Amino acid sequence: MRVTINDNELNVEVLGDKGSPVLIAHHGGGGIGSLAEPKATFGPLADLYQVVVFDARGCGLSEGKPPFSHEQWASDVDELRKWIGADQIVIAGGSYGGFIAMEYAVAYPEHTRAMILRDTSPDNSNLERAFENARTQTRIEINWDNFNRYWEGRITDDQDLKDRWEEIIPLYDFEYDPVKTKERVEAGIYRHEAHNWCFLYSMPKYDLRPQLPNVNCPTLVTVGRTDWVTPVSSAETIASLIPNATLVVFEKSGHSPQFEEFDHFQAVMRDFLATLD
């Protein structure tokens, strides 16, 4: 459905029964993300929660009125909370969506019941480790000009974004399957303006470490053991800073334990959510 949030139309799906507690999940990827991933990850929880998934402004099939800042995306989440009629929500997000989930918990603590994070970072230092991991890996040969343009927000158009994503996506999985990876690339929706905004404007100043000790909600922090871009050390930092955090490392996963160890991931989430009752 189309929902106008902060004067911008968002593509939104709601799963689960009205009256259930609400979970809002923010997708990752900036301009390469959409609601498809959080729908697959959190949709199975619709027997317990009213699950709201959406394409962030400038992403997927949503309208693209700037800014595409962390503050704006967190504000859009809170307007979705009001739209669905919830006083408090479980906020969830993976990868770049984890940045926004944490931004939300910092900015709107009174409306945050709990938080679920997956393969994310509390600050921009993960990019330094990602570059080092890229230099030492042997899975693919990297075109460094393209690699740098991707992470510096210097993408020229949507096709350029798709092509650059296709070059680096093999780094993300625990076990690389080129057929499945190609399918994921082709299924994507690419919005280079939002991507560039993330890495030109948002990431250079991103650092929530000073604020995270004030996040008091129960928090589940998950990460794949071989994640190259938001590695285990990033998850450990988050878990060490948030007072009521639980860290779970998925030993046979890269950046996507929600898919690579689907059953285990679902069980971990349900166990965590059961503690909120």
Secondary structure, 3 states (H helix, E strand, C coil): CEEEECCEEEEEEEECCCCCCEEEEECCCHHHCCCHHHHHHHHHHHHCCEEEEEECCCCCCCCCCCCCCHHHHHHHHHHHHHHHCCCCEEEEEECHHHHHHHHHHHHCHHHEEEEEEECCCCECCHHHHHHHHHHHCCCCCCCHHHHHHHHHCCCCCHHHHHHHHHHHHHHCCCCCCHHHHHHHHHHCCCCHHHHHHHHHHHHHHCECCCCHHHCCCCEEEEEECCCCCCCHHHHHHHHHHCCCEEEEEECCCCCCHHHHCHHHHHHHHHHHHHCCC
